[in-house]
Amino acid sequence: MIDWSKKPVAALIRHVDQHTSQAAETIFARHGGSRSIYFILLALHELEIHTQRELAAAVDIREATLSHHLKVMGDLGLISRYRHPHNQRVQQILLTDQGKELYARLREAIRDFDAHLRAAAGTDEDLARLFAMGPRIAAAADEYIGRTE
């Protein structure tokens, strides 16, 4: 087993990110989705999104990449797209019943995974320290390279 106390903090964060991201992607795939599909469904379900541009901004991907995902999701019957009646250049996106069902399955699966990770993290105090530490480390990394947000 690796003694992480002797490794750079960034190496530990990368290690944790790799393992949790790969596990989440596996969980999404087992339930008929992917990380990209989940976050698009989440944005459409939780936010008041009216256009493809708003959706791309909400999930932090380029519009061209989003177009690809939306085509796949449309082909799978997860979303419907139509032109806005007053502005034909604007495409509106709606979740179908099938999209809502997939979102519910993926959301439940990722909640179970999150509960598992929270239990592994330890006590409520351990979790509170973890949640306080993450933003501080991110801010320190940004500060070190001179980036402000």
N, C-alpha and C positions, 0 to 999 in steps of 0.2 A: 504494500500500500504506500502511496506517495505521502510524504510529510509536507503538506501544503504550507505549513508555517515557514518553510524555508524557500518557498517559491514566490515569484512576483504575484502581487494581488491580481494583476490583469490576467495572468495564466490561470488562476483559480476561476475567475469570472468567466473566461472563455470556456474552460472545462465544463463548468456548470451549465453555461448556455448551450454548448453542444449537446450535452446529454439530455437536458430538458427539452430542447427544440426537437431533437430526433425522436424522443418519446412522444411528444405532442403530435408530431407529424404521423407517427405510427398509429396513434389513437384516432386521429382524424381519418386516416385511410381505412382503418377497421370499421369505421362507422359511415363510410361512403363519401368522404369529403377530403379536403386538404386544408392546410393552414390558410392559403389564399382564399379559398371558397368560404371558409369560416369567417374570416375578417370582413369579407364583402357582405356576407349574409348578416353578420352582426351590425355592420353600419346601416344596411338597409332596414333592419329590424328596429334598431335602437335610436337612430338619428332621423331627423327630417331631411332626407336627401331627395332632391328633385331632378338632378342632372348628373350626367356621367362625370363632368368636371368636378362637381361637389363630392361625388363618391371617390374619385381618384385622390382628391385632397384628404378626405377622411381616412382612407386606408394607406395613405402615404406611398402611392405608386404612380408611375407615369400613366398618362391617359392611354398611350399605345399598349402598354402592358395590360391595363384594365380592359381595354377592348377585346383582347385575346381571351381573358378570363370570362368576360361577359358573353362572348360567343359560345364558349364551352358551356357555361351555365344555362344559356338560352337553349342550346341543343339538348341539355339534360332536363329541361323543363323546370328549372329552379327559379327562373325570372322571366318576366315578359318585358319587352322594350317597345316603346311606341313614340312617335313624334308628337311633340307638344302642339295642340291645335292652333295656338296663336303664334308659334315660332317653330317652323318646321326644321330649323337647324338644331334645335334642342331635343335630345332624346331622353325620355323619362324611363325610369326603371322601377319595376314593381316585383315584389316577391310573389311567387305562385304558392298555392297550397303545398305543393311538393317542396318548394324552397323553404317554407315555414316549418314543415315537418323535419327536413334535414337539419335546419338550424337548431331545432329543439333537441334532436339527437346529439348533434355535435356539442351543443352547450352543456347538456347533461354529462357527456363523456368528459369534457374538459373540466367541469366542476368536480367530478370524481377524482380526476388526476390532481387537481389543485388541492383537494382535501388530503390526498395521500402525501403530497409534498409538504403541506402545512404540518401534518402529523410528524413527518420525518424531521422537520426543522426544530421541533421541540415544543417548549412551553409558549404560552401567550407572550411572555416577556421576551423570549428568544425571537419570536416573530416580530414583535414591536421593534427590537433592535435591528433585525434584518431590514424591515421596511424603512427604518430611519437611515440605515447605512447606505442602501442602494443609491438614493438621490445624492447623498453627500459625496460618494465616490464618483458618480457621474459628473457632478459639479466640479470636483477637484481635477478630474481629467480634462474637462473643458477649460478650466482656469489655467492649467499647466500649459496648454497649447495656445492660450489667448483667445479662445472662442467664447462669445457671450450669446445667450439666447434669451 
